[in-house]
Each structure stands twice: as C-alpha cells, then as structure tokens.
Amino acid sequence: MKLKEVLKSHGNLVESFLSLSTINAINTILPLISLPYMLRVIGKAYYGSYAYIYVIEDYLLLFTTFGFIYSATKEVSQCREDKETLNKIYTSVLVTKSIIFLIVLSVFLIVSPFVLHSKEEYFMFFIGLGIVISDILMPTYLYQGLERMRYLTIVNTLPKLIFTVLIFIIIKKPSDYIYIILLNSIGFILAGILSTIIAHRHLKVKFVRVSYNDIKSQIVGSSSVFASNIGISFYRNANTLILGLFCSDSVVGVYAAAEKIIKALQGVVNPISQALFPHVSNVLKCSTSMARAKYIMKLCVKLCPVLVAGVILTYIFAPLLSNMILGKDFSDAIPLIRIMSIVVLFGCLNYILGFVGMVNNNASELFFKYVIIAGLANIIIVSLFASSFSYYAAAWNIVISEGLLFLLCLIYFIKMRRTSIL
C-alpha cells in the first residue's frame, strides 16, 4: 500500500525517470551496436576526423541550446497550468534559438579557415548542421518542465533506430566516413520534427506573437545558466578539439572512442539527475536555503554508493569493454577508460550540486565562476601536455577538471549549511 501511495504522489517524477532511463538506454545501447562496426570499417584516423567535426557541431549546439534546458524548464515547471504563458515561453525560446543559430553560424564561417582544413571537413560540417537545427525545433524543456517525458521517449527512439540501421547499410568502406555525420543529421532532424508535432497535438502548445522584451527576457534569464553549461561542455569537449590541433587523427580516434564508452556509462545514471531537476525546482521553490542545502546533500549521499560501484566495475572490466565494443585494434583505449572511470562519479555529482542544486538556489552565476575555474585549468593543462603525453594528458585532464568542480560545489553547500545554522 505504501509503495502505491509513493508511486501515486510522485507519479510524474517516476514517469520522467523511467522515460529518461529509456532514452538513455537507447542512446547507450544503439551506439554500442554501431560503434564496433564503424571502427572496423573506417579505422582510427577516419573515426578521429569524424569525432573532430562532431565536436565542432556540438559547440554550435551549445549556443542554440543556450541555458533554456534549465531556465525554460524551471519556468515551465512553475507555471504549468497557465497555457498562455506556456505558449509565450515556447514561441520566444524557438525564436531566440533561431536568432542565435544564425549569428553563431555567421561567426563560425568567418573563423572556419582556422578550424576546418579540407574540403571533406567543410562538407561534413555543412551536412552535420541538421544536428544543430534539430535542437532549435525540439522543445525538450517543455517536456521536462511538464514532466511528460514519455513523448520525448517516442521521439528519440525511432530516429536513432533508423540511424543505426543506415550505418550498416551505407557505411561500407573507409571513405564513407564523411557520410556518418549525415546519418546523424537525418536522425536528429526527424526527432526535431516529430517532437514539434507532438508538442502541438498532445501538449496543446501553439505559436503566439512575442515581443522584443519576451526574447530579451529569455536571453537574460538563461544567460548565467548558459555560461555555466557552455563552460562545462566546453572543457568536456575541448580535449578532442585540442588533440585534433596538436596530435594525429589516430590519437584523436583512440581518445574519442574511450570517451564514448565513459559517456555511455554516464548515460546509465544521468536519468536520475535529469528527472530530479524539474521536480526539485517545484518542490524547493518555497524552501529555506538550509532546507535546500540539506536536500541536495542528502541526494548526493544516496547516489554515492551506486556511482562508486559504477567506477569500480568500469575500472575492472575496462579490457572487456574495450575489446567487445572498440575491438583489439583499440587496446590503447583501455588505460584511458580506467583513468576516466572516476568521471562517472564526479560528472553525476557535479550535475546534482551545480544544476539541480545551485541553479535552483539562484546561485547560477557563482556556479558559472566555478565552471570557468575548472574549464581554464582543463584548457591550460591539455594544451601544455598534449604534445608530450597525447591522449593520456586529455584523460587525466578531464578527471582533474571534474574533481576541481566537484570540490568547489561541495564547499559552497557546506558553507551554505553552516551559514544557515549560524
């Protein structure tokens, strides 16, 4: 009876968790099916080239995503019954994303000669823009804020299945590597279109007239979260980019493949923290600072045993994971997987402390400062040591950066509890 009551009272949270778990399971399993095949067909160097371009698309994606995934989610969560406000949020976010995309694309095209080095890279970049455009269309913040994530599960499943099937049909020889990012684009665009249709038909949102002030309000409200988000994503992705500038494509390929496994493992625990964001935002909106600090610290303590177990298992089974997923040619990735295994722990805790905790406690600007400190440390270290230690510098670097960010966030909550008590 008690279990039924808990499930009933936290129905939306349970639905969000299960939906996000399904999405992350799909995002984890499907790439692990296609990745071994891709690596065997195209090899280390071509995979490194593909990973390099994908990281560039990811950087553009950071700008269009801005901070809406958190700020707009929080807005939607707190006014979920007000249809007029929801329509205004939906439209203003879509318009703002479109404007940002045009500006960022224009700026990138100016600096592209310093980043893109061949016709093939330019070709891959342009056909990969569908990844960015899909984010403009996809109102993930709306689904999360309303805690209606089952729709997003449907949207994410079909395109990724299509992408996985197409990989085996189209990628037949090493030179086909330039088309992999096109298949990514096709999958993402389908997801964007489907999510828009579902939002209009099932969530009943619609386009409305918005003013300059509405757009400005979205930018101002999301700017500090955007700064923190881009800071974290920048230093997490910077390793691949910097290795691409200082090292060979093969080095980039080995590191990117090892990192892919770590991100897949993070995807197993990410649904917990992602589902908690709108829930905590709604639950703690009227709580005191001390109550918020206690709540967030308790969440971290509860998650720690699971995360630590994940780190230990990753370290032990790194050779098995590498051989099964990457193949014997990628044995160099084994020590990298072991080094980066600790990121499974720090990455999740940083999300809880930073985004779920500090952003919901109106401390997003301070979190941004912490991210800047960790990010600068990351860029300096990998730039100095990449030439001498290649992918080992990148692997240790991401661990140091995540550990530093965790320490700074933890100190914030310890101080907040002490201040509240005093």
C-alpha positions in Angstrom: 0.0 0.0 0.0 2.8 2.4 0.9 4.5 1.7 -2.4 1.3 2.5 -4.3 0.9 5.8 -2.4 4.5 6.8 -3.1 4.1 6.0 -6.8 0.9 7.9 -6.9 2.3 11.0 -5.1 5.4 11.0 -7.2 3.8 9.8 -10.5 5.3 12.5 -12.7 8.8 12.0 -11.2 8.6 8.3 -11.7 7.4 8.8 -15.3 10.2 11.2 -16.0 12.8 8.9 -14.5 11.5 5.9 -16.5 11.3 7.9 -19.7 14.8 9.3 -19.3 16.1 5.9 -18.4 14.6 4.5 -21.6 16.1 7.4 -23.7 19.5 7.0 -22.2 19.4 3.2 -22.6 18.6 3.7 -26.3 21.4 6.4 -26.5 23.8 4.0 -24.8 22.9 0.7 -26.5 22.4 1.7 -30.1 25.8 3.5 -30.4 27.5 0.5 -28.9 25.9 -1.7 -31.6 27.0 0.6 -34.5 30.4 1.8 -33.0 32.3 -1.5 -33.3 31.2 -1.8 -36.9 32.2 1.8 -37.7 35.6 1.5 -36.1 36.4 -1.7 -38.0 35.3 -0.3 -41.4 36.8 3.3 -41.2 39.6 2.8 -38.7 41.2 5.1 -36.0 42.2 8.0 -38.2 38.9 8.4 -40.1 37.0 8.0 -36.8 39.2 10.7 -35.4 38.2 13.0 -38.3 34.5 12.3 -37.8 34.8 12.9 -34.0 36.6 16.2 -34.6 33.8 17.5 -36.8 31.1 16.2 -34.4 32.7 18.1 -31.6 32.5 21.3 -33.7 28.8 20.7 -34.3 28.5 20.1 -30.5 29.9 23.5 -29.9 27.4 25.2 -32.2 24.7 23.2 -30.4 25.8 24.6 -27.1 24.9 28.1 -28.3 21.5 27.2 -29.6 20.7 25.2 -26.5 21.8 28.3 -24.5 20.5 27.8 -20.9 16.9 27.0 -21.9 17.2 23.3 -21.0 17.4 24.6 -17.4 15.9 28.1 -17.2 12.9 27.4 -19.5 12.4 24.0 -17.8 12.2 25.8 -14.5 9.7 28.4 -15.9 7.5 25.7 -17.4 7.6 23.7 -14.2 6.4 26.7 -12.1 3.6 27.8 -14.5 2.5 24.5 -16.0 -1.2 25.3 -15.7 -1.0 28.7 -17.4 -1.5 27.9 -21.2 -1.0 31.5 -22.3 2.4 31.7 -20.5 3.5 28.3 -21.8 2.7 29.4 -25.4 4.7 32.5 -24.9 7.7 30.6 -23.4 7.6 28.1 -26.3 7.5 30.7 -29.0 10.0 33.0 -27.5 12.5 30.2 -26.9 12.1 29.0 -30.5 12.6 32.5 -32.0 15.6 33.1 -29.7 17.2 29.8 -30.7 16.8 30.7 -34.4 18.4 34.1 -34.0 21.3 32.7 -32.0 21.9 30.0 -34.7 22.1 32.5 -37.5 24.6 34.7 -35.5 26.8 31.8 -34.4 26.8 30.2 -37.9 27.9 33.5 -39.4 30.7 34.0 -36.9 31.9 30.4 -37.4 32.1 30.8 -41.2 34.4 33.7 -40.7 36.8 31.7 -38.5 36.3 28.4 -40.2 39.6 28.6 -42.3 41.5 28.3 -39.0 39.5 25.2 -37.8 38.5 23.3 -40.9 41.4 22.1 -43.0 40.0 20.3 -46.1 37.0 20.1 -48.5 35.9 16.9 -46.8 35.8 18.7 -43.4 33.7 21.5 -44.8 31.4 19.0 -46.5 30.9 17.1 -43.2 30.4 20.3 -41.3 27.5 21.5 -43.5 25.7 18.2 -43.8 26.1 17.9 -40.0 24.2 21.2 -39.3 21.0 19.1 -39.0 22.2 18.2 -35.5 22.0 21.9 -34.6 18.8 22.7 -36.4 17.0 19.8 -34.7 17.8 21.4 -31.3 16.0 24.6 -32.4 12.9 22.5 -33.2 12.9 20.2 -30.2 11.2 21.6 -27.1 12.9 19.3 -24.6 12.5 21.9 -21.8 8.7 21.8 -22.4 8.5 18.0 -21.9 10.8 18.1 -18.9 9.0 21.1 -17.2 5.6 19.5 -17.7 7.1 16.1 -16.7 5.6 14.5 -19.8 8.8 12.7 -20.9 7.1 9.7 -22.4 6.5 11.7 -25.5 10.2 12.5 -25.8 11.0 8.8 -25.4 8.9 8.1 -28.6 10.6 11.0 -30.4 14.1 9.8 -29.6 13.7 6.1 -30.3 12.6 6.0 -33.9 15.3 8.3 -35.4 18.1 6.6 -33.6 16.9 3.2 -34.7 16.9 4.5 -38.3 20.4 5.9 -37.9 21.7 2.6 -36.6 20.2 0.6 -39.4 21.5 3.1 -42.0 25.1 2.9 -40.6 25.2 -0.8 -41.6 23.6 -0.2 -45.0 25.6 2.9 -46.1 29.0 2.7 -44.4 30.8 0.0 -46.4 34.3 1.3 -46.9 36.8 3.8 -45.2 36.0 6.7 -47.5 32.3 6.5 -46.4 33.2 8.1 -43.1 32.2 11.5 -44.4 28.5 10.3 -44.6 28.3 9.2 -40.9 27.5 12.7 -39.7 24.9 13.0 -42.4 23.1 10.0 -40.9 23.3 11.7 -37.5 21.7 14.8 -39.1 18.9 12.7 -40.6 18.1 11.1 -37.2 18.2 14.4 -35.3 16.1 16.3 -37.8 13.4 13.6 -37.7 13.4 13.8 -33.9 13.0 17.6 -34.1 10.1 17.4 -36.5 8.3 14.7 -34.5 8.8 16.5 -31.2 7.2 19.7 -32.6 4.2 17.8 -34.0 3.7 16.0 -30.6 4.0 19.3 -28.7 1.3 20.9 -30.8 -1.1 18.0 -30.9 -0.7 16.5 -27.4 0.6 19.3 -25.2 -1.6 21.8 -27.0 1.0 24.5 -27.3 0.9 26.9 -30.2 2.8 29.8 -31.8 1.9 33.2 -30.5 3.1 36.7 -31.1 6.1 37.6 -28.9 7.8 40.9 -28.4 11.4 42.0 -28.2 11.1 42.1 -24.4 10.0 38.4 -24.4 13.1 37.4 -26.3 15.3 39.6 -24.2 13.8 38.1 -21.0 14.6 34.6 -22.2 18.2 35.6 -23.0 18.7 37.4 -19.7 17.1 34.6 -17.7 19.1 31.9 -19.4 22.5 33.7 -19.7 24.1 32.7 -16.4 22.9 29.1 -16.8 24.1 29.2 -20.4 27.5 30.4 -19.3 27.8 27.5 -16.8 26.5 25.0 -19.3 28.8 26.1 -22.1 31.7 26.2 -19.7 31.2 22.6 -18.6 30.6 21.4 -22.1 33.5 23.4 -23.5 36.1 21.8 -21.3 34.5 18.3 -21.6 34.7 18.5 -25.4 37.9 20.7 -25.5 40.1 17.6 -25.2 39.0 16.2 -28.5 39.3 19.6 -30.2 42.8 20.4 -28.8 44.1 16.8 -29.5 42.9 17.4 -33.1 45.1 20.5 -33.3 48.2 19.1 -31.7 48.1 15.3 -32.4 47.3 12.9 -35.2 43.8 11.8 -36.2 44.7 8.3 -34.8 45.3 9.8 -31.4 42.0 11.7 -31.5 40.3 8.5 -32.6 41.6 6.4 -29.7 40.7 9.1 -27.1 37.2 9.8 -28.7 36.5 6.0 -28.7 37.4 5.7 -25.0 35.5 8.8 -24.1 32.5 7.4 -25.9 32.4 4.4 -23.5 32.6 6.7 -20.5 29.8 8.9 -21.8 27.7 5.8 -22.4 28.3 4.7 -18.8 27.3 8.2 -17.6 24.2 7.8 -19.6 23.1 4.9 -17.3 22.9 7.3 -14.2 22.1 10.6 -16.0 18.3 9.9 -15.9 18.3 10.2 -12.1 19.7 13.7 -12.1 17.8 14.9 -15.2 14.5 13.8 -13.8 15.3 15.5 -10.5 15.8 19.0 -12.0 12.1 20.0 -12.6 11.0 18.0 -9.6 13.4 19.7 -7.2 12.6 23.1 -8.8 8.9 22.6 -8.0 9.4 21.1 -4.5 12.0 23.5 -3.2 10.6 26.8 -4.7 9.3 27.9 -1.2 12.0 26.2 0.9 14.7 27.9 3.0 18.4 27.9 2.0 19.2 25.4 4.8 16.4 23.0 3.7 17.6 23.2 0.1 21.2 22.5 1.1 20.2 19.5 3.3 18.0 18.1 0.5 20.8 18.4 -2.2 23.4 16.9 0.1 21.1 14.0 1.0 20.6 13.3 -2.7 24.4 13.1 -3.2 24.9 10.8 -0.3 22.2 8.4 -1.6 23.7 8.4 -5.1 27.3 7.9 -4.0 27.2 4.1 -3.4 25.7 3.4 -6.9 28.2 5.8 -8.5 31.3 4.4 -6.7 30.2 0.8 -7.6 30.0 2.1 -11.3 33.5 3.4 -11.1 34.9 0.2 -9.6 33.2 -2.0 -12.2 34.3 0.2 -15.1 37.9 0.0 -13.9 37.8 -3.8 -13.5 36.0 -4.5 -16.8 37.8 -1.9 -18.9 39.7 -4.5 -21.0 36.4 -6.4 -21.7 34.5 -3.2 -22.6 37.3 -2.1 -24.9 37.7 -5.5 -26.7 33.9 -6.0 -27.1 33.0 -2.5 -28.2 36.1 -1.0 -29.8 38.0 -4.1 -30.9 41.5 -5.3 -30.4 43.0 -2.5 -32.6 41.9 -0.1 -29.8 43.8 -1.7 -26.9 45.4 1.7 -26.3 42.0 2.9 -25.1 42.0 0.5 -22.0 44.2 2.7 -19.7 42.2 5.7 -20.8 38.9 4.1 -19.8 40.4 3.2 -16.4 41.7 6.8 -15.9 38.4 8.4 -16.9 36.2 5.9 -14.9 36.2 8.4 -12.0 34.3 10.8 -14.2 31.2 8.7 -13.8 31.2 9.7 -10.1 32.2 13.3 -10.4 30.1 14.1 -13.5 26.8 13.0 -11.9 27.6 14.7 -8.6 28.5 17.9 -10.4 25.1 17.9 -12.1 23.3 17.4 -8.8 25.3 20.0 -6.9 25.6 22.5 -9.8 22.5 22.4 -11.9 19.9 20.7 -9.7 21.3 22.4 -6.5 22.9 25.8 -7.3 20.7 26.8 -10.2 17.6 26.0 -8.2 19.1 28.0 -5.4 19.5 31.1 -7.6 23.3 30.7 -7.5 23.9 30.1 -11.2 26.3 33.0 -11.5 28.5 31.5 -8.8 28.3 28.1 -10.4 29.5 29.7 -13.7 32.5 31.1 -11.9 33.4 27.6 -10.6 33.0 26.2 -14.1 35.3 28.9 -15.5 38.0 28.0 -13.0 37.7 24.3 -13.8 37.5 25.0 -17.6 40.6 27.2 -17.6 42.5 24.6 -15.7 41.4 22.0 -18.2 42.4 24.0 -21.3 45.8 25.1 -19.9 46.7 21.5 -18.8 45.8 19.7 -22.0 47.3 22.4 -24.2 50.6 22.2 -22.3 50.9 18.4 -22.2 49.0 17.2 -25.3 52.1 17.2 -27.5 54.2 15.2 -24.9 51.6 12.9 -23.4 49.0 12.8 -26.2 45.7 11.1 -25.1 47.0 10.5 -21.5 47.1 14.2 -20.9 43.5 14.5 -22.1 42.3 11.6 -19.9 43.9 12.8 -16.7 42.9 16.4 -17.5 39.1 15.6 -17.6 39.4 13.8 -14.2 41.3 16.8 -12.6 38.8 19.3 -14.0 35.7 17.4 -12.9 37.3 16.8 -9.5 38.0 20.5 -9.1 34.5 21.5 -10.0 33.1 18.9 -7.5 35.3 20.3 -4.7 34.2 23.9 -5.4 30.5 23.0 -5.5 30.8 20.9 -2.3 32.4 23.7 -0.4 29.5 26.0 -1.5 26.9 23.7 0.1 29.0 23.1 3.2 29.3 26.9 3.7 25.6 27.4 3.0 24.6 24.9 5.7 26.9 26.4 8.2 25.7 30.0 7.4 22.1 28.9 7.7 22.8 27.2 11.1 24.5 30.3 12.4 
